[in-house]
Every structure is written in C-alpha cells, then in structure tokens.
Amino acid sequence: MPAAEWLQPPVYAGRPLVVNGEALPFDTIHVYDNGEWIAGMLANDKGEWSVELPEGLSEGSHTLAIVAVSREGAASHPARLAVQV
C-alpha cells in the first residue's frame, strides 16, 4: 500500500492542493476522489511521488484514494484519506 504524507491543512475549496507520498520505485500512482480518477504520476527511483491538483477540491466531503501499480501490473490496496473542504 502506498504511504501518503499528503495534505497540509487547511484545505480550501478551489485552491491548489499538493498530494505527496511514497511507494515502490517507478510504481505508477493513481489518485481518485470519491472513486473518480483525478491524477496519475510515476514514482521516482526512490519511490517518492508528488502531484499538484491546480484546481484543488470542491467544497464538501471527499475520500481520496491512492493506488500504486507496479511495473508488473500488480495494484496495491488503496490508501484512503477523508477530507472535509
């Protein structure tokens, strides 16, 4: 499961948001908001990853889920974070 150090409160509606974390080196990282894919990126050679959501999140309740997919195609269980904006 990918680790996520991610959000630095407070989180405001419509403001840029950066999500950070760690996975295995070169894993493909997928970020979902309430089950909808919103971003993807590749972890670096140390497994570090970061994605900026320029438009942030809308007002309300969100469940962010991070899934790491290995080069072999194996998907991790999602790391989840509940966020109130």
N, C-alpha and C positions, 0 to 999 in steps of 0.2 A: 504494500500500500504506500502510495507516495506521502511524504511528510509535507505539511504546509505550515509555514510560519506566517503567512499571508497578511491579513488585513491589519492595518493600524487604525484603530478607532480615533475619532468618529468617522462614520461613513455617511456622506451626504448624497441625496438624490441628484443624479445628473453630473456629478463631479468625477474627474478621473480617479481611477482606482487601480492599484498595483497589487497583484497576487504573486507571491513567491513561494518556493518550496524546494524539496529535494526528492529525487527518485534515483533509479539506477542510471549510470551514464548512457546517454544517447536514447533514452526512452522517449517516445512521443507522448506528450502530455495533452489531455483534453480537459477543458473546463466547461462545466454545464451549470446553468442557472435554472432551477426548478425543472430539471430534466431536458432543457433545450441547450444544445451546443452553442457556446458563445465565443470560444477561443481555442487555439491549439498552438503548440510550440514544441521544440526539441530540447531536451535537457542537454547540458554541455558535457564535456568529458569528465567532470566531477559529479555529475548528476544534478547540478543546480539549474533551476529554471525560474523565469520571471515573465509575467505577461501584464501589459497595461491595458486596461479597459477604458479607452478615452472618454466614453460617454457614461462610465460608471454604471450604477444600478438605479432602477426607478424606485420611487417611494413604495414601501410595503415590506412584506416578508419574503425572504429569499433563502433557498437552500443551495449553496454552491457545492458541487461535487467535482473532485479531481480524479481522473483515471489515467494511469500510466500504462502504456502499451510497449512491450519490449520489441526489439528488432525481430524476434521470432514470432511476434503476433500475440503473445500472451498478455491479457489485460488484467490489471490489478483490481481488487475490490476498491470501490470509490472511497476517498477521504471526503468527509462531509463537514460543512460548516453552516450553521444557521446564522443569518444576518438580518437585522431589522434596520431598514433605512428610513 
